[in-house]
Amino acid sequence: MFIPAKFRQTDFAEIRRFLAAHPLATLVVQHDGRLQAAHIPLYWHDNGSEWGTLRGHFAKANPIWQAAGAENRWLAVFQDSGCYISPNWYPSKQRDHKAVPTWNYQAVHLEGRLTLIDDADTVYAILAELSRIHEAAQPRPWQLADAPQDYIQAMCKALKCFELTVDHVEAAYKLSQNQSAENRNGVLGGLAMQDGAAAAEMAQTIARFAPDS
């Protein structure tokens, strides 16, 4: 991923926070002469290595799992929806008209090798952790134990759980850091006039990662 220096994020604790906040990943692998992709929620797991692992599962009916193996490298892409940034929001544009549209966004790429997991206890642990994470905000969080065990066992047979051991990480946080403080304030004002939670969240993120903050 091409990342200008001003936009490169290297704080792995911050990167892990971003992964947790945006868990739906795009997993990409080259297999049988073509690129294949799957869109699935993943979570980061600390296995004691430098970058840890990503855990999740495929539907067994999805043939992408057949690309698992030492010969193939996988790319997991996590990103937010980002926000369009109008050049009209820059005060400097009103003076010299030297401005163009752009898009602010955050994206994280993690690469590594993917291993299928068949051990029943680990499979159960992965499914339980995914449920715990995504049910946390519910008034009565659903758990695997809420369903009949024979049903859960049957569902497990329709899945392929995996662990992606990460060996390379890149993160781009494009948040107007290349603009002057005056222009960033203009962007914050422009976002404040937009509808929706994405614009409000982007404004908060720009302020948080401003070079002079």
N, C-alpha and C positions, 0 to 999 in steps of 0.2 A: 504494500500500500504506500503510495506517495504521500509523505507527511512533511510539509514545511516545518522548519524548526520551531516557529512560534506556536504551532498547533500540536506539537508532540507531547503526549502525556506518558510519564514513566513511573509514576507513583503506583506501585502494584496494589496497595491497599485501596486507593481510589479506584483503580480499574476493577477490583473485586466488588466494590460498592456498586459500580455501574452495571456489572454483570447481574448482580442480584436485583437491581431495579429494572433491568431490561432482559428478562430471562429467555425470551423467544429468539433462538439463534437460527441462522442459516448454516447448515453443515454442507460443505462442498468437497467432492472427491473426484478424481479422474479414474474411470474404470471402464473396461471393455471399449476403449477408444473414444469415450465421450465423457463430458462433465456431467455429474449427477449431483443433485442437491436435495436436502430435506429441511423442513422448517419445524423445529421441535424445541420445547423448553429444556434447558440444561441448568445444572447447578455446579458450582465450584466445590471441589472436595480436596482437602488437605491430606496428601499422602506422604508428606515429609520432603518432597522434592522442591526444587526452586520455584516452579510455577504451578505445582499441583496438577490436578486432573479436572476434567469436565465429565459429569455423569448424566446419563439419560437413557432413553430407549426408543427403538424403532418399532413400528408395526412389522410383524414377521412377514406380512404380505408385501411389504416394501422391499424390493430387491436390492436397495442400496446397501443393506447390511452385508451383502456378499462381498463388498469391497474391503471389508475388514481384513487386516493382515499386515505383516511387517513391510511389504513392498509398497504400500500405498500411504501417502501423506494426506491428512485431512485439514481443512480450514474451517474454523467456526467463526462466524461473523455475528457480532452483537451490535445493534445500533438503535438510536432513537429516531423519531420521525423528522427531527430538525425543524427549521423555520426559514422561510424565504425572508431575505433582508433587502429592502428597497433602497436604492441609492438616494432617494428623496429624503431619507431619514438622516443623512449626513449633513451637518451644518456646512462642512467644507464644500459640498456640492453646490450650495447656493452661491458660493463665491467664485469657484473656478470651473464647475461642471465636470470635473475629472473624477467620475465615480460610475460604477456599473453595478448591476444586480449581483447578488450572491446568495448562498444558502449556508446557514450555520447548522452544524450537526456534531454529534459525537458517535464514534465508531471504534470498536475494538476487534482486532483479528488475533486469534490464537491458533497456532499450528501444532500438529503432532501426529502421533500414531494412535490408531483406534483398536481396542481389543474388546471382543465380545465377552460377556460374563454369563456363565451358565450356572454357577454356584447358587443354589436355591436361597440360601440365607442372604447373600449379597444382593440378589435380584429383589428380594423382599425389602431389604434395607433401602435400596434405591427408590423403589416405588413408595415406600413409607415416607422417605425424606421429601420427595417431590410433593406428596400430598400435604405434608406438614408445612412446607414452605408456602404453597399456594392456597391452602385453606386457613392460614393464620388470621386473616382478617374477617373470617366468617363468625357469626355469633355462636354457632355450634360446629366447630371444625370437623369435617368428615375425616374418618380414618379407615384404613384397610379393615380393621376389626369390625367396622359397621356392616360389612357385607359378608355373606356366608363364605367360609373358607374354601369350600369346593368351587365356588364361583370365582374367587380370587385366583385359585390355582389354575383354573381353566383359562382365565384371562392372561395369566403369566405365560402360558404356553403359546399365546398369540403374539408375544413380544420378544424382542431381542434387546436385552439391556447391554450397555457398553460403558467403557471408560476411555476417554481420550487423554493420553498423557501429554501434557503441553510442554513443548521445548522452545517455542518462540512466541513472543507477544509484541504486538504493535497497537498503539492507541492514538487516534486522532481526535482532538477536541478543538474543532474550528468554531471559535466563540468571539470573533471580532478582536482578537488580541493584536492583530496587525493594524488596527485603527487607533487613532488618537483618542484620548479620554473624552474629548469633545464629541467625536463621532460615535463613540460607544454610548455616551449618554443620549445621543440622538436616536440610536438603535433602541435603547431602552424605552424612550418615549414612543417610538413607532410601534413597538411590540405592545405597549400598554394600551394602544388604541385598537388592537386586534381582539377578536373574540376567541375564546377557547382556552383550555388549560395548557395546551402546548406552548402558546405564546408566553403565558405567564411563567411557565417553568423555564423556558429559554431565557427570559429576562433575568430570573434569579440565578441561572447558571452562568450567564455572561458576567454578572456582577461578582459572583463568587470567584471566577477564574481570571478576572481582569488583572493585567500585569502590575498595576499600581495598587491593587487591593491589599 
